[in-house]
Amino acid sequence: MREEDEKMRLRTALLATTLMAAAPVAASATTITGPYINLGGGYDLTQTQHAHFSPTTQADGSESNSGTSSKFRHKDGFTGFGAFGWGFGNGLRAELEGVYNYSQINHRNATPVAGSTSGSDQSYGGFVNVLYDIDLKQFGIDAPITPFVGVGAGYLWQHYNPITTTYANGNVNRVGGTNGGFAYQGIVGAAYDIPSVPGLAITTEYRMIGQTFTDGAYSSTSWNGSGVHKGNVNFDHRFNHQFILSLRYAFDTAPPPPPPAPVAPPPVVAPARTYLVFFDWDKSILTARARQIVAEAAQASTHVQTTRIEVNGYTDNSSARGGASGAKYNMGLSIRRADSVKAELIRDGVPATAIDIHGYGEQHPLVPTGPNTREPQNRRVEIILH
């Protein structure tokens, strides 16, 4: 039943820490850069300890040099600590911590005679801790908290205040003394920034402290009908479960950098629009359909931002002149075709200064052909709006 009570207290404290970590806070999480201090305290639950007496005097008055064992059950306790640390700006923190723990002891079992036990113990010392703040934004979570985990190693002194067991037969045993030993701890918690005070945060934590051994034994004194008897007591591995609320202040907390200025998008360059005007063989006169296309190009130039209009004339590789003079003739024909289109554009309201004409003759055919081939699609003028 008593072990069940201890488990129930542990579960209740864990639930309380979980609820504090889940409470919403209207703040934005920050990463510590530079020095900070942390002060806090909370509930301490120490697991039942095993004690080994050697030599000892039994409660029934007999002496035993072989030793006996008992279990000491802890009740309620508290813890307090102060820490000075440094944040490296990338989530890592290192700190020096001083800690004090107090716990009541209210029961001892496995004794040959029934009795009542009362007393308390306390531990004090220091740790070097290394912690890591978890930035939830890297997981796509925009939450007002910063979870953290950590480990620590240090040294704690353990003092019993003392612990007195009074047996039903009138005998008494008392355990006391102070010894130190190596200790370690694991830390899980979360920080909540206070927006009205830059650098200030509330943290909730669960800590498990373990102490592996002590540098020496504690004293045991028994009084019974045969007199006073003294011996030694050794305690096994000690575990503390702690549920902590603290205030943390970072001295060099800088406001978050302003968001980068929006980058102006590059100016959108409208793609060139091209219109094709086709001609009959060896002609530079516009057909009725050709005039419609030129009119469409002229109207489009007034509806889009047009800086210039390029008019390029072409021919196929057939010619009304044979021989070497055919290519020269076609070059002139392509220019005349471009001039015809330019004149029509001017009649449709396009300024002459906005029009550039070029003649390319047989060059750049739209449809590749063999020599001296009449190809209607190559007899053209391209109107390009820039």
C-alpha positions as CSV (number, residue, x, y, z in Angstrom):
1,M,0.0,0.0,0.0
2,R,2.8,2.4,0.9
3,E,4.6,1.7,-2.3
4,E,1.4,2.4,-4.2
5,D,1.1,5.8,-2.4
6,E,4.6,6.6,-3.5
7,K,3.8,5.7,-7.1
8,M,0.6,7.8,-6.9
9,R,2.5,10.9,-5.8
10,L,5.0,10.4,-8.6
11,R,2.2,10.1,-11.2
12,T,0.4,13.2,-9.8
13,A,3.5,15.3,-9.9
14,L,4.3,14.1,-13.5
15,L,0.8,15.1,-14.5
16,A,1.1,18.5,-13.0
17,T,4.4,19.2,-14.8
18,T,2.8,18.0,-18.1
19,L,-0.2,20.4,-17.6
20,M,2.1,23.3,-17.0
21,A,4.1,22.5,-20.1
22,A,0.9,22.4,-22.1
23,A,-0.6,25.7,-20.9
24,P,-0.8,28.3,-23.7
25,V,1.3,31.4,-23.3
26,A,1.1,34.4,-25.7
27,A,4.8,34.8,-26.3
28,S,7.4,34.0,-29.0
29,A,10.2,31.5,-28.2
30,T,13.7,32.8,-28.3
31,T,17.2,31.2,-28.4
32,I,19.6,32.4,-25.6
33,T,22.8,34.1,-26.7
34,G,25.1,35.2,-23.9
35,P,24.8,35.0,-20.1
36,Y,21.7,34.2,-18.1
37,I,20.6,33.3,-14.6
38,N,17.9,30.8,-13.4
39,L,16.3,30.5,-10.0
40,G,13.6,28.0,-9.1
41,G,12.2,25.4,-6.8
42,G,9.6,22.8,-6.5
43,Y,8.5,19.4,-5.3
44,D,11.0,16.6,-4.5
45,L,10.1,13.0,-4.2
46,T,12.9,10.7,-3.1
47,Q,12.6,7.0,-3.7
48,T,12.8,4.5,-0.8
49,Q,16.4,3.8,0.2
50,H,18.0,0.7,1.4
51,A,20.3,0.9,4.5
52,H,22.8,-1.6,5.6
53,F,23.9,-1.6,9.3
54,S,27.2,-3.2,10.4
55,P,27.5,-3.8,13.2
56,T,24.2,-3.1,14.8
57,T,22.1,-3.8,17.9
58,Q,18.8,-5.4,17.2
59,A,15.7,-3.9,18.7
60,D,15.2,-7.1,20.8
61,G,18.4,-6.4,22.7
62,S,20.7,-8.9,20.9
63,E,23.9,-7.8,19.1
64,S,24.9,-8.8,15.6
65,N,28.2,-8.3,13.9
66,S,26.9,-9.6,10.6
67,G,24.7,-6.6,10.0
68,T,21.1,-6.0,9.1
69,S,19.2,-4.1,6.4
70,S,16.2,-1.8,6.5
71,K,14.2,0.3,4.0
72,F,13.7,4.0,4.7
73,R,10.7,5.5,3.1
74,H,10.7,9.2,2.2
75,K,7.6,11.4,2.3
76,D,7.2,15.0,0.9
77,G,10.1,17.2,0.2
78,F,11.2,20.3,-1.7
79,T,14.1,21.5,-3.8
80,G,15.6,24.9,-4.7
81,F,18.4,25.8,-7.0
82,G,20.2,28.7,-8.7
83,A,22.2,28.6,-11.9
84,F,24.4,30.9,-14.0
85,G,24.8,29.9,-17.6
86,W,25.8,30.9,-21.1
87,G,23.8,30.4,-24.3
88,F,25.8,29.9,-27.5
89,G,23.0,31.1,-29.9
90,N,22.6,27.7,-31.6
91,G,20.4,26.0,-29.0
92,L,23.3,24.8,-26.8
93,R,23.7,26.1,-23.2
94,A,26.1,25.4,-20.4
95,E,25.6,26.3,-16.8
96,L,26.9,26.0,-13.2
97,E,24.2,25.1,-10.7
98,G,23.9,25.1,-6.9
99,V,21.1,23.0,-5.5
100,Y,19.5,22.2,-2.1
101,N,17.1,19.2,-1.5
102,Y,15.0,18.4,1.6
103,S,13.0,15.3,2.2
104,Q,11.0,13.9,5.2
105,I,11.5,10.3,6.3
106,N,8.6,8.7,8.0
107,H,8.9,5.0,7.9
108,R,11.4,2.1,8.3
109,N,10.5,-1.5,7.8
110,A,12.2,-4.9,8.0
111,T,12.9,-4.5,11.8
112,P,12.5,-7.3,14.2
113,V,10.3,-5.2,16.6
114,A,7.6,-2.8,15.5
115,G,8.3,0.9,16.0
116,S,7.9,4.4,14.6
117,T,10.4,6.3,12.6
118,S,10.7,10.1,12.0
119,G,13.3,12.4,10.7
120,S,14.5,14.1,7.5
121,D,17.5,14.4,5.3
122,Q,18.9,17.1,3.0
123,S,21.4,17.2,0.2
124,Y,23.3,20.2,-1.2
125,G,26.0,20.7,-3.8
126,G,26.5,21.7,-7.4
127,F,26.3,20.5,-11.0
128,V,27.7,21.4,-14.3
129,N,24.9,21.1,-16.8
130,V,24.8,21.0,-20.6
131,L,21.4,21.7,-22.2
132,Y,19.9,22.0,-25.7
133,D,16.9,24.2,-26.6
134,I,14.7,22.7,-29.3
135,D,13.5,25.2,-31.9
136,L,10.1,23.9,-32.9
137,K,10.1,26.1,-36.0
138,Q,12.5,23.8,-37.7
139,F,9.8,21.1,-37.5
140,G,7.2,23.5,-39.0
141,I,5.6,24.1,-35.5
142,D,4.9,27.8,-34.7
143,A,4.5,27.4,-30.9
144,P,5.1,29.9,-28.1
145,I,7.4,27.5,-26.1
146,T,10.9,26.2,-26.3
147,P,11.4,22.6,-25.1
148,F,14.8,21.7,-23.8
149,V,16.7,18.7,-22.6
150,G,19.9,18.4,-20.6
151,V,22.3,16.4,-18.5
152,G,24.5,17.3,-15.5
153,A,27.2,15.9,-13.3
154,G,28.4,17.1,-10.0
155,Y,28.9,16.5,-6.3
156,L,26.3,16.4,-3.5
157,W,26.6,16.2,0.3
158,Q,24.0,14.1,2.0
159,H,23.0,14.9,5.6
160,Y,20.6,12.9,7.9
161,N,19.1,15.2,10.6
162,P,19.0,12.5,12.3
163,I,16.5,9.6,11.7
164,T,15.1,8.2,15.0
165,T,13.4,4.9,15.3
166,T,11.6,4.2,18.6
167,Y,10.7,0.5,19.1
168,A,7.7,-0.8,21.0
169,N,10.0,-2.4,23.6
170,G,11.6,0.9,24.5
171,N,14.8,0.5,22.5
172,V,15.9,3.4,20.2
173,N,18.1,3.6,17.1
174,R,19.4,6.8,15.6
175,V,21.1,7.4,12.2
176,G,22.9,10.6,11.4
177,G,25.9,12.2,9.7
178,T,27.1,13.9,6.6
179,N,28.9,12.4,3.6
180,G,29.4,13.5,0.0
181,G,29.5,11.7,-3.4
182,F,29.3,11.9,-7.2
183,A,25.8,12.8,-8.5
184,Y,24.2,13.1,-11.9
185,Q,20.9,14.4,-13.3
186,G,18.7,14.3,-16.4
187,I,16.6,17.3,-17.3
188,V,13.4,17.7,-19.5
189,G,11.5,21.0,-19.6
190,A,10.1,23.9,-21.5
191,A,10.5,27.7,-21.4
192,Y,7.8,30.3,-21.9
193,D,8.9,33.9,-22.8
194,I,7.2,36.8,-21.1
195,P,6.7,39.3,-23.8
196,S,6.4,42.4,-21.5
197,V,9.9,41.8,-20.1
198,P,12.5,40.9,-22.8
199,G,14.9,38.2,-21.7
200,L,12.6,36.9,-18.9
201,A,11.0,33.4,-19.2
202,I,9.1,31.0,-17.0
203,T,10.3,27.4,-17.2
204,T,8.9,24.1,-16.0
205,E,11.1,21.1,-15.6
206,Y,11.3,17.5,-14.5
207,R,14.6,16.3,-13.1
208,M,15.9,13.0,-12.0
209,I,18.9,13.1,-9.7
210,G,21.0,10.0,-9.0
211,Q,23.7,9.6,-6.4
212,T,25.8,6.5,-6.9
213,F,27.8,6.4,-3.7
214,T,29.1,8.4,-0.7
215,D,32.6,8.9,0.5
216,G,32.1,7.1,3.8
217,A,29.5,5.6,6.1
218,Y,27.0,7.3,8.3
219,S,26.8,6.7,12.1
220,S,24.2,4.4,13.8
221,T,23.6,4.5,17.6
222,S,21.3,2.2,19.5
223,W,20.1,2.3,23.1
224,N,18.8,-0.9,24.7
225,G,18.8,-2.7,28.0
226,S,22.5,-3.6,27.6
227,G,23.7,-0.1,27.0
228,V,24.7,2.1,24.1
229,H,26.0,0.5,20.9
230,K,27.5,2.3,17.9
231,G,28.0,1.2,14.3
232,N,28.0,2.2,10.7
233,V,25.2,2.6,8.1
234,N,25.7,2.6,4.3
235,F,22.9,3.6,1.9
236,D,22.6,2.3,-1.6
237,H,21.9,4.3,-4.8
238,R,19.6,7.3,-4.2
239,F,17.1,8.7,-6.7
240,N,15.3,12.1,-6.5
241,H,12.4,13.0,-8.8
242,Q,11.8,16.7,-9.0
243,F,9.1,18.9,-10.5
244,I,10.2,22.5,-10.8
245,L,9.0,25.9,-11.7
246,S,11.6,28.6,-12.2
247,L,12.3,32.1,-13.6
248,R,15.1,32.6,-16.1
249,Y,16.6,35.9,-17.2
250,A,18.9,36.2,-20.2
251,F,20.9,39.5,-20.1
252,D,21.9,39.9,-23.8
253,T,18.6,38.9,-25.4
254,A,18.4,40.9,-28.6
255,P,15.1,41.5,-30.4
256,P,14.6,39.3,-33.3
257,P,16.1,40.7,-36.5
258,P,13.6,42.5,-38.7
259,P,12.3,40.5,-41.6
260,P,14.2,41.0,-44.8
261,A,13.0,43.7,-47.0
262,P,10.9,42.3,-49.9
263,V,12.9,41.9,-53.0
264,A,11.5,43.8,-55.9
265,P,10.7,41.4,-58.7
266,P,12.6,42.1,-61.9
267,P,10.5,44.1,-64.4
268,V,8.4,41.9,-66.5
269,V,9.4,42.1,-70.1
270,A,6.5,41.4,-72.3
271,P,7.4,38.8,-75.0
272,A,7.7,40.1,-78.5
273,R,4.6,39.6,-80.6
274,T,5.0,38.5,-84.2
275,Y,2.7,38.9,-87.2
276,L,3.3,37.3,-90.5
277,V,2.2,38.8,-93.9
278,F,2.5,36.6,-97.0
279,F,3.0,37.7,-100.6
280,D,2.4,36.3,-104.1
281,W,5.4,35.2,-106.0
282,D,7.6,38.1,-107.2
283,K,5.1,40.6,-105.7
284,S,5.4,43.3,-103.0
285,I,1.8,44.4,-103.2
286,L,-0.3,43.7,-100.1
287,T,-3.3,41.5,-100.5
288,A,-6.6,42.2,-98.7
289,R,-5.7,39.5,-96.1
290,A,-2.3,41.0,-95.7
291,R,-3.8,44.5,-94.9
292,Q,-6.0,42.9,-92.2
293,I,-3.0,41.4,-90.6
294,V,-1.1,44.7,-90.7
295,A,-4.1,46.5,-89.2
296,E,-4.1,43.9,-86.3
297,A,-0.4,44.6,-85.7
298,A,-0.9,48.3,-85.7
299,Q,-3.9,48.1,-83.2
300,A,-1.9,45.7,-80.9
301,S,1.0,48.2,-80.8
302,T,-1.4,50.7,-79.2
303,H,-2.6,48.3,-76.5
304,V,0.7,46.9,-75.3
305,Q,3.9,48.8,-74.3
306,T,5.7,48.8,-77.5
307,T,9.1,50.5,-77.8
308,R,9.8,49.7,-81.5
309,I,8.4,47.7,-84.4
310,E,10.7,45.6,-86.4
311,V,9.6,44.8,-90.0
312,N,11.7,42.1,-91.8
313,G,11.2,41.1,-95.4
314,Y,12.0,37.7,-97.0
315,T,11.7,35.8,-100.3
316,D,11.9,32.2,-101.3
317,N,14.9,31.0,-103.3
318,S,13.2,31.2,-106.6
319,S,13.6,34.3,-108.7
320,A,12.3,36.1,-111.7
321,R,15.9,36.7,-112.6
322,G,18.1,33.6,-113.2
323,G,21.7,33.1,-112.4
324,A,23.8,34.9,-109.9
325,S,21.7,38.1,-110.1
326,G,18.7,36.1,-108.7
327,A,19.9,36.5,-105.0
328,K,20.6,40.2,-105.5
329,Y,17.1,40.6,-107.0
330,N,15.5,38.8,-104.1
331,M,17.3,41.0,-101.6
332,G,15.7,44.1,-103.2
333,L,12.3,42.3,-103.4
334,S,12.4,41.6,-99.6
335,I,13.2,45.3,-98.9
336,R,10.3,46.4,-101.1
337,R,7.9,44.0,-99.3
338,A,9.1,45.5,-95.9
339,D,8.5,49.0,-97.3
340,S,5.0,48.1,-98.3
341,V,4.2,46.9,-94.8
342,K,5.8,50.0,-93.2
343,A,3.7,52.2,-95.4
344,E,0.5,50.3,-94.4
345,L,1.4,50.6,-90.7
346,I,1.8,54.3,-91.0
347,R,-1.6,54.6,-92.7
348,D,-3.0,52.6,-89.7
349,G,-1.6,55.2,-87.3
350,V,1.8,53.9,-86.3
351,P,4.6,56.6,-86.1
352,A,7.2,56.1,-88.8
353,T,10.0,56.7,-86.2
354,A,8.9,53.6,-84.4
355,I,9.4,51.3,-87.4
356,D,12.7,49.7,-88.4
357,I,12.8,47.7,-91.7
358,H,15.3,45.0,-92.8
359,G,15.5,42.9,-95.9
360,Y,17.0,39.4,-95.8
361,G,16.2,38.1,-99.2
362,E,16.5,34.3,-99.4
363,Q,18.1,34.0,-95.9
364,H,16.3,32.5,-92.9
365,P,13.6,30.5,-94.7
366,L,10.6,29.6,-92.7
367,V,10.4,26.3,-94.5
368,P,13.7,24.7,-95.8
369,T,13.5,23.7,-99.5
370,G,15.6,22.7,-102.3
371,P,17.1,25.2,-104.7
372,N,14.9,27.4,-107.0
373,T,11.7,26.3,-105.1
374,R,8.6,28.5,-104.9
375,E,7.5,28.3,-101.3
376,P,4.6,30.5,-100.3
377,Q,5.5,30.6,-96.6
378,N,9.0,31.9,-97.3
379,R,7.6,34.9,-99.2
380,R,6.7,36.9,-96.1
381,V,7.2,39.9,-94.0
382,E,7.5,39.5,-90.2
383,I,6.1,42.3,-88.0
384,I,7.7,42.1,-84.6
385,L,6.4,44.3,-81.7
386,H,9.1,44.9,-79.1
